[in-house]
């Protein structure tokens, strides 16, 4: 199959001599005063975030569509036809992956030849068939976030069905099932399948979070798809500066928190500047951010405090910066190039008091992203896009002292750790991607159609090292020809203050492993509107992932076809009451973590355990694990990739711009071969690969789950003086996918519209042997004296300045 698709994809690239980004659209129908459609009307679109103008001509049924519009507000649409009054609609908004409906009625011209309609129309996309939440620039500017929350990750849990912020759980899934895109480029970590890119919050134009029913062009996720679109500058110079200051001195003591015992401070600042280089043709947008914070760790365990009177301070310092160039070569050809760089150094990231300063670690992380996107609007019915990007991400962890020979020793009586840190690991996690797509709009063929087809090819690599630091007390404990690390425990101190040895583990150092995966995806879809009130989306997607082991041999291949079906119907015809339904299959890209079980031709790490003999004052050998030659992968190559089948139906009613009623019913079924596979592999660390392959394969059986979810919430107006409340009901009976236990959750509440509690609750499962349901994903309850009871205040200065004197 791949041999056939690749040549077709290459021909598609050759057919795209184009340059720009397809982000949103404006469409509608134009009629005369009697309600008859008007063909041949010239529709012109312009706006502050759009370089130049875009035009379209209405079809025989009076419909039109203007695609490839960057998200933003302040759009103006003009309708012009000889013999009719000119109609202008202003202050319109375009959303990411949304279609803004702008209909118009034109009258015959008399003395007055122009009609201007002012006022922002609500973005209610009656053609949208997926379940998604968009956070536009107004929302981002006004949302009350603190110094620790100015990131796109902090927005995610404000989406219905999402629990958690950084790497959240979407509709009961795990944190590794999501996909993260920046300006359309996949920046998901190929190892952990989590987000990688940090950026200045004021750089973001809009964030879209799709939670279910996404069309065939989106894939490699069974949870959510997060797409961040950045700002592009404009014809006017403008900039921002934001600085925040938070310290523990600004907080008051509570029953479980004393700021004097957990001193902390945050002083992040950021700045942006954008404007024209060539008006209407070349814009720039630059940004910079400086995160800086520290915290003195604290614990209520007396043994830790007594042994570690001067614990290592947690310190996070970094730099984020980048820039974006948006260009237009002609009204039909445009594009952009952007670059982001984010780096940080973290001291004592574990915030541990249990470890003496010399036994803590440091962590360095860096991300560099390149992205080029080109778009061509060849005709009013045909557009094409080409995109190439690269995301280089590296995380390293090492002993804070920098001494890899220092051995970690832990006191068995108190748990306090001395000596050095026991591990050093790291390596680049790189993803390269190239792709293209083309769309064609066909009118008056059993309705209107938008056909879209595309492909992408990506390559992920992970050359990594991970070994135990330290030095054995006796060089003979290390197998001949190997370099070894060591960790030990001791049974307290003797009268002279010397450590009393207890046990020691000596482990051989693994070499650097090079692992990679090649991915290919292709899709075709049709957005069909047989009538003005009905939209039907049909599509199919193909994903393929080939994995290579340490010897660069292909040892596993995942392949999945995923049909998608969705529909939306405008019940009342005014865009206020919409019924939606969708069903599809969704494939989750396995992370390169699974490649740990694919290596061959190497010896597994050898660990020799020794015990101290208090009588002879010598070390005695106990046992040895590992050390076997891996001649075949430990993972069954016939396992299929994880797949989720999800159906969803819902009704949304709106009164002006406010939701009046929103209800959804979801049926979900999972096949979790590779995901259960990865979770099992994490448990194999203690086996050191010495178990026979057949026994490991026997533990990697397919896990299936079914979930039925009912979600209902509505707005309830109260008497004057009592404000407004929303009535929300959430019930989720079903089966948890990992534990195969019943899921129960139900809550009915009256809450303020800005409250998130009531629709973003953690999923709970009933675990045998426990009376209360246990949380699967959600907030951990901390039983520590430093747990905060009160919101943390801070000083905040933010400037947003239009630099009108610098116009070119």
SULURGI-V624476 format. One record per run of one state. SS is the DSSP state (h for helix, s for strand, l for the rest). FROM is the first residue (numbers start at 1). TO is the last residue. If there is no record, write none. Layout:
SS/FROM/TO, SS/FROM/TO
This chain:
l/1/1, h/2/14, l/15/23, s/24/32, l/33/36, s/37/37, l/38/41, s/42/46, l/47/53, s/54/57, l/58/62, s/63/69, l/70/71, s/72/80, l/81/83, s/84/84, l/85/85, s/86/94, l/95/98, s/99/101, l/102/103, s/104/106, l/107/107, s/108/108, l/109/113, s/114/117, l/118/130, s/131/135, l/136/136, h/137/142, l/143/151, h/152/158, l/159/161, s/162/163, l/164/168, s/169/170, l/171/178, s/179/182, l/183/184, s/185/186, l/187/200, h/201/203, s/204/212, l/213/224, s/225/230, l/231/237, s/238/247, h/248/250, l/251/253, s/254/254, l/255/256, s/257/257, l/258/258, h/259/261, l/262/263, s/264/266, l/267/268, s/269/278, l/279/281, s/282/290, l/291/291, s/292/296, l/297/301, h/302/307, l/308/312, s/313/330, l/331/332, s/333/347, l/348/354, s/355/355, l/356/356, h/357/359, l/360/360, s/361/377, l/378/381, s/382/399, l/400/407, s/408/411, l/412/416, s/417/419, l/420/422, s/423/442, l/443/447, s/448/468, l/469/474, h/475/477, l/478/483, s/484/493, l/494/498, s/499/508, l/509/512, s/513/531, l/532/533, s/534/548, l/549/553, s/554/570, l/571/576, s/577/587, l/588/591, h/592/597, l/598/601, s/602/603, l/604/606, s/607/613, l/614/617, s/618/625, l/626/628, s/629/630, l/631/642, s/643/655, l/656/657, s/658/671, l/672/672, h/673/687, l/688/692, h/693/698, l/699/703, s/704/717, l/718/723, s/724/731, l/732/733, s/734/735, l/736/741, s/742/743, l/744/745, s/746/751, l/752/763, s/764/765, l/766/773, s/774/775, l/776/794, s/795/802, l/803/803, h/804/806, l/807/808
